[in-house]
Amino acid sequence: MNAARDIDIFINKFVKELEEENAAIFAGAGLSISAGFVSWKGLLTPIAHALGLNIDAETDLISIAQYHLNEKQSRSDLNQELIEQFSRGHVASDNHRILARLPIKTYWTTNYDKLIEDTLTSVGKIPDVKYTVDQLKNTKPKRDALVYKMHGDIDHPDDAVLTKDDYERYSSTREPFATALRGDLVSKTFLFLGFSFTDPNLDYILSRVRLSLQDKPRQHYCILKRPLRDEYPDDTTFQYATLKLNLQINDLKRFGVQTLQIERYEDLTAILRRIEDRFRQRTIFISGAAHEYGDHTAASAEEFIRNLSREIILKDYKIVSGFGLGVGSHVITGVLQHIYENNRQKLHDQLLLRPFPQGEKGQETWEAYRKDMIGYAGVAIFLFGNKVDKDGKIVLSNGMHSEFEIAKAQGLKLIPIGATGYMAHELWEEINGNINAFYPGATDAFKAAFAELSDLKGNHIKAVITLLDILKKE
């Protein structure tokens, strides 16, 4: 087993699913623990104590909740524990924020907290949350993501799935959730996070899907932490935990779930960051403004911008641009020519246009607007970069410099085409003079292609594509 290789393969496949909008997340309690919420065991510790039981000696936690209900003939204490543990304000983890930024349209969770929907809202998305059967019948307008809370929501603790009674009645009280999940397990690729796979509802649903597909389920993934020796008091308990995990991993294969093992919980964040970086590298931000084209004629400059845009789309990248003067319209034309000539995808699949808001009030939002627009991309290309000041003089574009600094801060790969002059040339000089800092480990081929970007006689489109090909392999 080569864990690093398996993770690399998974990242490539999952990014492809993201691009095709087939990716889904199933979040268990472990995902919320990183944000400060309790685990299932932590939630039920005071309940077990009240029963005179040692929570560390128990493995069937659902039975603990049921025993308490049997003894008290009321779930008021259980509800109060839910309210106290999950109504507190918690800050979303890095994992939640990364997932929210990705184009994931389907989330399933057994968690009662609101971290998923709140984090989606914080990045400007509209979540459509479903935690009752009646909500499944309605559709929130302009939603960006569906969030299925199959065990309920903290705002309605009485209806939360918690005891054995709740699980046994699930097929009659919440069967539409099970039906919807079965459909998603067939049509989407799931990544299970923070999940222990001990939930009887999920086990039943996975079994039904496997049987209906004649033991040929869709490929899904989960990430589990492997036991480490220093986490256990002796060799015997460590070896037992390792054996049990290996048996569980092998069993999950029956359901088409491939397990990726990590050593530390922080490794999950690193994997999600790699997924986000890889996905963003498929989108290129083009920064450009040109009141004039300097050493280039208007006709040749406009043709260059169109051809560059066409070649980028031809390589299956997506373009995001702010419709800069003298550049933006030609970017659009280049993309449209390729789409219509080759009967390719719809325009919005290849091009995201974000014209700047105008007027005094609009200009006040430009910095935040730039950050949002650049946040979609993993690579930034800079062209020309000049404007007319209030005295009618041609000056360098401070807006392009601002976009360069934002892109650098956000970790984008920076490609100024210095031969277009003006601010783009200034930015090329800055990077070329310290290229090992901007591109550590840059190869001779990379440096040669980057140098060609400033050569007036160079093949700049070929150089850009060469750089993109090299970056893609990193």
C-alpha positions in Angstrom: 0.0 0.0 0.0 1.3 3.4 -1.0 -0.7 6.0 1.0 0.8 9.0 -0.8 0.2 7.6 -4.2 -3.4 6.7 -3.3 -4.0 10.2 -2.1 -2.6 11.7 -5.3 -4.8 9.5 -7.4 -7.8 10.4 -5.3 -7.2 14.1 -5.6 -7.0 13.9 -9.4 -10.2 11.9 -9.6 -12.1 14.1 -7.1 -11.1 17.3 -8.9 -12.5 15.8 -12.1 -15.8 15.1 -10.2 -15.8 18.7 -9.0 -15.4 20.0 -12.5 -18.3 17.8 -13.7 -20.4 18.8 -10.6 -20.7 15.2 -9.5 -19.0 15.6 -6.1 -20.8 15.3 -2.8 -19.8 15.4 0.9 -21.1 13.2 3.7 -20.1 14.8 7.0 -20.0 13.0 10.3 -19.4 14.2 13.9 -15.6 14.2 13.4 -15.8 17.1 10.9 -17.5 19.3 13.6 -15.1 18.2 16.4 -12.3 20.3 14.7 -14.6 23.4 15.2 -15.0 22.7 18.9 -18.1 20.6 19.0 -18.2 17.4 21.0 -18.1 13.9 19.6 -20.9 11.4 20.1 -19.1 10.0 23.0 -18.6 13.4 24.5 -22.3 14.2 24.0 -23.4 11.0 25.9 -20.8 11.0 28.6 -23.0 12.8 31.2 -26.0 10.6 30.1 -23.9 7.5 30.7 -22.7 8.8 34.0 -26.3 9.4 35.2 -27.0 5.7 34.4 -24.0 4.6 36.3 -22.1 3.5 33.2 -18.6 4.1 32.1 -18.7 5.7 28.6 -15.2 4.4 27.8 -16.4 0.9 28.2 -19.3 1.3 25.9 -19.3 0.9 22.1 -23.1 0.9 21.4 -23.7 4.6 22.0 -27.2 4.6 20.5 -28.2 2.1 23.2 -26.9 4.5 25.9 -29.4 7.2 24.7 -32.2 4.6 24.6 -31.4 3.3 28.2 -31.7 6.9 29.4 -35.0 7.3 27.7 -36.2 4.0 29.2 -35.3 5.0 32.7 -36.6 8.6 32.6 -39.6 8.0 30.2 -38.7 11.4 28.8 -36.1 12.7 26.5 -35.9 16.2 28.1 -32.4 15.6 29.5 -31.2 14.3 26.1 -32.7 17.4 24.4 -31.2 19.7 27.0 -27.8 18.1 26.4 -28.2 18.6 22.7 -29.1 22.2 23.1 -26.2 22.9 25.5 -23.6 21.2 23.3 -24.7 22.3 19.8 -26.3 25.7 20.3 -23.1 27.4 21.3 -21.4 29.6 18.7 -18.4 28.0 17.1 -16.1 29.3 14.4 -16.0 27.1 11.3 -12.9 25.1 10.8 -10.5 25.4 7.9 -12.0 22.2 6.5 -15.5 23.7 6.5 -14.2 26.9 4.8 -12.4 25.0 2.1 -15.4 22.8 1.3 -17.7 25.8 1.2 -15.5 27.5 -1.4 -15.5 24.4 -3.7 -18.3 23.9 -6.2 -20.0 21.2 -4.1 -23.7 21.2 -4.6 -24.7 18.3 -2.3 -24.0 17.8 1.4 -25.3 15.1 3.6 -24.7 15.0 7.4 -25.8 13.3 10.6 -24.7 16.4 12.5 -27.2 18.6 14.3 -25.1 21.8 14.2 -25.3 24.5 11.6 -21.6 24.7 10.6 -22.1 23.6 7.0 -24.9 25.9 6.1 -23.5 28.8 8.1 -20.1 28.5 6.3 -21.7 28.3 2.9 -23.6 31.5 3.7 -20.4 33.2 4.8 -18.8 32.7 1.4 -21.8 34.1 -0.4 -23.6 30.9 -1.3 -27.3 30.1 -0.7 -27.8 26.8 1.1 -31.1 25.0 0.9 -31.3 23.1 4.2 -33.5 20.0 4.6 -34.0 18.5 8.1 -37.7 17.6 7.9 -39.6 15.5 5.4 -41.8 18.5 4.5 -38.8 20.6 3.5 -37.9 18.0 0.9 -40.9 19.1 -1.2 -39.7 22.7 -1.4 -36.9 24.4 -3.3 -35.2 27.5 -2.2 -34.8 30.0 -5.1 -31.3 30.4 -6.5 -29.8 27.8 -4.2 -26.2 27.0 -4.6 -26.1 23.8 -2.4 -28.4 21.3 -0.9 -27.7 20.4 2.8 -29.5 17.2 3.9 -29.5 16.9 7.7 -30.8 13.4 7.9 -30.8 13.2 11.7 -32.4 16.6 12.3 -31.3 20.0 13.4 -30.4 21.5 16.8 -33.4 24.0 16.6 -35.7 21.0 16.8 -34.2 18.6 19.4 -37.4 16.7 20.0 -37.2 15.5 16.4 -33.5 14.7 16.4 -32.6 11.1 15.6 -30.7 10.0 18.7 -32.2 6.9 20.4 -32.8 3.3 19.3 -36.5 4.2 18.9 -35.6 7.0 16.5 -33.5 4.7 14.4 -36.1 1.9 14.4 -38.8 4.3 13.2 -36.6 6.0 10.6 -38.0 4.0 7.7 -41.5 5.2 8.5 -40.8 8.7 9.8 -37.9 9.8 7.5 -38.0 7.3 4.6 -37.8 10.1 1.9 -34.4 11.0 3.3 -33.2 7.5 2.8 -34.7 7.5 -0.8 -32.9 10.7 -1.7 -29.6 9.5 -0.3 -29.9 6.2 -2.2 -30.3 8.3 -5.4 -27.3 10.5 -4.7 -25.1 7.5 -3.8 -25.9 6.1 -7.3 -25.4 9.4 -9.2 -22.7 11.2 -7.3 -19.2 10.6 -5.9 -19.1 11.0 -2.2 -16.3 11.9 0.1 -17.0 10.8 3.7 -15.4 13.0 6.3 -15.4 12.6 10.1 -17.5 9.5 9.8 -17.1 6.3 11.6 -19.5 4.2 9.5 -21.3 2.8 12.7 -24.6 4.5 11.9 -27.2 1.8 11.3 -29.2 4.0 8.9 -26.2 4.6 6.6 -25.2 0.9 6.8 -28.7 -0.1 5.7 -28.8 2.5 2.8 -25.3 1.5 1.5 -26.4 -2.2 1.5 -29.6 -1.4 -0.4 -27.6 0.5 -3.0 -25.0 -2.2 -3.3 -27.7 -4.9 -3.9 -29.6 -2.8 -6.4 -26.5 -2.3 -8.4 -25.7 -6.0 -8.3 -22.5 -5.5 -6.3 -21.1 -2.9 -8.7 -21.6 0.4 -6.7 -20.2 3.8 -7.7 -16.8 4.6 -6.4 -16.8 6.7 -3.2 -14.0 7.8 -0.8 -13.5 8.2 2.9 -10.6 9.6 4.9 -9.8 7.9 8.2 -7.0 8.4 10.7 -4.8 5.4 11.3 -3.9 4.4 14.9 -0.5 5.5 16.1 1.4 3.6 18.8 1.9 6.6 21.1 -1.9 7.0 21.3 -2.3 3.7 23.1 -1.1 2.5 26.5 0.4 -0.8 25.3 1.1 -2.8 22.2 -1.9 -5.1 22.6 -4.5 -2.2 22.4 -2.6 -0.6 19.6 -2.5 -3.8 17.5 -6.2 -4.4 18.2 -7.2 -0.9 17.0 -5.0 -1.4 13.9 -6.6 -4.8 13.2 -10.1 -3.5 13.6 -9.5 -0.5 11.3 -8.1 -2.9 8.6 -11.1 -5.1 8.8 -13.4 -2.0 8.5 -11.5 -0.7 5.5 -11.9 -4.1 3.8 -15.6 -4.2 4.6 -16.2 -0.7 3.1 -14.9 -2.0 -0.2 -18.2 -4.0 -0.5 -20.0 -0.6 -0.8 -17.5 0.9 -3.3 -15.9 3.1 -0.6 -12.1 3.4 -0.9 -10.4 4.4 2.3 -7.5 6.9 2.4 -5.5 6.8 5.7 -3.9 9.8 7.3 -1.7 9.9 10.4 -2.8 13.3 11.8 -6.1 15.1 11.7 -4.2 18.1 10.2 -3.4 15.9 7.2 -7.1 16.2 6.2 -6.8 19.9 5.9 -3.7 19.5 3.8 -5.5 17.2 1.4 -8.5 19.5 1.1 -6.2 22.4 0.4 -4.5 20.4 -2.4 -7.9 19.7 -3.9 -8.8 23.3 -3.8 -5.5 24.4 -5.3 -5.7 21.8 -8.0 -9.3 22.8 -8.9 -8.5 26.5 -8.9 -5.6 25.9 -11.3 -8.1 25.0 -13.9 -9.4 28.6 -13.8 -7.3 31.4 -15.1 -7.8 35.1 -14.2 -6.9 37.5 -17.0 -6.0 41.0 -15.7 -5.7 43.6 -18.4 -6.4 47.2 -19.2 -5.3 49.1 -22.3 -6.1 52.6 -23.4 -3.3 52.1 -25.9 -1.2 49.1 -27.0 2.3 50.7 -27.1 4.7 48.8 -29.4 1.7 46.9 -30.9 -0.9 48.0 -33.3 -4.5 47.8 -32.1 -5.2 45.1 -34.7 -2.3 42.9 -33.7 -2.9 43.4 -30.0 -6.6 42.6 -30.2 -5.8 39.5 -32.3 -3.3 38.4 -29.8 -5.8 38.6 -26.9 -8.4 36.7 -28.9 -5.9 33.9 -29.8 -4.6 33.7 -26.3 -8.1 33.3 -24.9 -8.9 30.6 -27.5 -5.8 28.6 -26.7 -6.5 28.7 -23.0 -10.0 27.4 -23.5 -8.7 24.8 -26.0 -6.6 23.4 -23.1 -9.8 23.0 -21.1 -9.2 25.9 -18.7 -11.9 28.3 -17.6 -11.3 32.1 -17.8 -12.4 34.7 -15.2 -12.0 38.3 -16.2 -13.1 41.8 -15.1 -13.9 43.2 -18.5 -10.9 45.6 -18.5 -10.8 48.4 -21.1 -9.3 47.3 -24.4 -8.8 43.7 -23.2 -12.1 42.2 -21.8 -14.2 42.4 -25.0 -11.4 40.6 -27.0 -11.2 37.9 -24.3 -14.9 37.3 -24.8 -14.6 37.2 -28.6 -11.8 34.6 -28.4 -13.7 32.4 -26.1 -16.9 32.7 -28.2 -15.1 31.9 -31.4 -13.7 28.6 -29.9 -17.1 27.6 -28.4 -19.1 28.2 -31.5 -16.5 26.8 -34.0 -16.1 23.6 -32.0 -19.7 23.2 -30.6 -18.3 23.2 -27.1 -19.9 23.9 -23.7 -22.1 26.8 -22.9 -20.4 30.2 -22.4 -20.8 30.2 -18.6 -18.9 26.8 -18.4 -15.8 28.4 -20.0 -16.0 32.1 -19.1 -16.9 34.0 -15.9 -17.2 37.7 -16.5 -17.2 40.1 -13.5 -17.5 43.7 -14.8 -16.6 46.2 -12.1 -19.5 48.2 -10.5 -19.3 51.8 -11.6 -20.1 55.1 -9.9 -18.7 56.5 -6.6 -20.4 53.9 -4.5 -19.3 51.1 -6.8 -15.7 52.1 -6.7 -15.7 51.8 -2.9 -16.2 48.0 -3.3 -13.5 47.4 -5.9 -10.9 45.9 -3.6 -13.4 43.4 -2.1 -14.7 42.7 -5.6 -11.2 42.0 -6.9 -10.5 39.6 -4.0 -13.7 37.7 -4.7 -13.1 37.5 -8.5 -9.5 36.4 -8.2 -10.5 33.8 -5.5 -12.0 31.7 -8.3 -8.6 31.2 -10.0 -5.3 29.4 -9.5 -3.4 31.2 -12.2 -3.3 34.9 -13.1 -2.2 36.3 -16.5 -1.4 40.1 -16.8 -1.7 42.0 -20.1 -0.6 45.6 -20.9 -1.9 47.7 -17.9 -2.3 51.3 -18.6 -5.0 54.0 -18.3 -5.6 57.7 -18.8 -5.3 59.8 -15.6 -7.4 62.9 -14.9 -5.0 65.1 -16.8 -5.3 63.0 -19.9 -1.9 61.3 -19.6 -1.2 57.6 -20.1 -0.1 56.1 -16.8 0.5 52.6 -15.4 -2.6 50.8 -14.1 -2.7 50.8 -10.3 -5.7 48.5 -10.5 -3.6 45.8 -12.2 -0.9 46.2 -9.6 -3.6 45.8 -6.9 -4.8 42.6 -8.7 -1.2 41.3 -8.8 -0.8 41.8 -5.0 -4.1 40.1 -4.3 -3.3 37.2 -6.6 0.1 36.8 -4.9 -1.4 36.9 -1.4 -4.0 34.3 -2.5 -1.3 31.9 -3.8 -2.0 32.2 -7.5 0.6 31.4 -10.1 1.6 34.7 -11.7 2.2 35.1 -15.4 2.8 38.7 -16.6 3.3 38.9 -20.4 6.1 41.5 -20.2 6.2 42.1 -24.0 2.8 43.8 -23.8 4.5 46.6 -21.8 3.3 49.0 -19.2 2.4 47.5 -15.8 2.6 44.0 -17.2 6.3 44.6 -18.0 6.9 46.0 -14.5 5.4 42.9 -13.0 7.4 40.6 -15.3 10.6 42.4 -14.1 9.7 41.9 -10.5 9.2 38.2 -10.9 12.0 37.5 -13.3 14.4 39.3 -10.9 13.5 37.0 -8.1 12.1 34.0 -10.0 13.3 31.4 -7.5 11.2 33.1 -4.7 8.1 33.2 -6.9 8.7 29.7 -8.4 10.9 27.6 -6.1 12.5 24.8 -8.0 11.7 26.3 -11.4 13.3 24.2 -14.2 15.4 25.6 -17.0 12.4 25.0 -19.4 10.2 27.0 -17.1 12.7 29.9 -16.9 13.2 29.9 -20.6 9.4 30.1 -21.3 9.1 32.8 -18.7 11.9 34.8 -20.3 10.2 34.6 -23.7 7.2 36.5 -22.3 9.3 39.7 -22.4 10.8 39.2 -25.8 8.9 41.3 -28.3 9.7 38.8 -31.0 8.8 35.8 -28.8 5.9 33.4 -29.3 4.0 34.5 -26.2 1.0 32.2 -26.5 3.3 29.2 -26.8 5.2 30.4 -23.8 2.1 30.8 -21.7 0.8 27.3 -22.7 4.3 25.8 -21.9 4.2 27.5 -18.4 0.6 26.2 -17.8 1.6 22.7 -18.8 4.6 22.7 -16.4 2.5 24.1 -13.6 -0.2 21.5 -14.2 2.3 18.7 -13.5 3.4 20.1 -10.1 
